[in-house]
């Protein structure tokens, strides 16, 4: 049976996302594992949790990706992970994190380079969705066996990557133009190398490669010295940093600890953790379904606004009012006035600190949604080869300009 280009591309993207299952499963396992008696030491708990991510996203990944290719580098990451997981030690977990870092970093890169612009958003967001679905699976058992069986998705990943095509852009960069054209044709045109899209895409790829060769090999320094490159690095870095500053990783890693500290039973804690994962999974499936229709800017802006609204609703419905009601009723009549005044001072002192720090933070960081609205060009619907031109031509302030709109293809 001959698969249609869209189905074939989706299958390639799905298999490439198997590495994120390992990462997401690890989040779930560690969240449950830290409830056990082996992790009563908070320093040990933090070390076990964080050591897995030390190597993830480190710079050597870029060299492997350019030298070996996207496909083989993902395989290398899976093999490193498999070899390290046979010994569940700090050392193995440290380097297993390196293997997962390779898979997590390279999967969206590979997906972006094989995808048609019309489905690129959906394909690259599979990484997060697979991670969350796997995190849901890892919340129900003790830690030793679940940590060990994480090698199961890594094994088919190594095998399946042998069957997947290499990135056509990497092939073209290495001078393998015919292979690149055939890969593009298989992905997008039923194998027809004379298809207009394939011809147009190959012309764009060859033009970009020729331009790159005239300039010379890319260096780390030019990411900071070339204005359009620095702009893109800054936008990407700020976006990733702001996401982590929401505290999402703290919730993923330590939600079981938080619920346990609040006095819930182990069964309830795992139930709450599962609900938390299900909610996240539903949201990520929604993102996969609509991201290529809505673009990138709108979900980022609306998501930031809705996050503050939902937070404010539950804060106002539960936490905020009760923070005043509870202290006012727990003291005896003779001490109530003094004690309430003392406990209320915690609110005023913290308010003073927040009032002092917040304007400075906003001056340097800015409101996240407003920052995205003002400075992030829309990339949805554009070919990867158009990105240089987009960021060279787009003004710094892109709101209400054509650069803020989705390109339909």
Secondary structure, 3 states (H helix, E strand, C coil): CCCCHHHHHHHHHHHHCHHHHHHHHHHHHHHHHCCCHHHCCHHHHHHHHHHCCCCCCCCHHHHHHHHHCHHHHHHHHHHHHHHHCCCCCHHHHHHHHHHHHHHHHHHHHHHHHHCCCCCHHHHHCHHHHHHHHHHHHCCCCCHHHHHHCCHHHHHHHHHHHHHCCCCHHHHHHCCCHHHHHHHHHHHHCCCCCCCHHHHHHHHHHHHHHHHHHHHCCCCCCHHHHCHHHHHHHHHHHHHHHHHHHCCHHHHHHHHHHHHHHCCCCHHHHHHHHHHHHHHHHHHHHHHHHHHHHHCCHHHHHHHHHHHHHHHHHHHHHHHHHHHHHHHHHCCCHHHHHHHHHHHHHHHHHHHHHHHHHHHHHHHHCCCHHHHHHHHCCCCCCCCHHHHHHHHHHCCCCCCCCHHHCCCCC
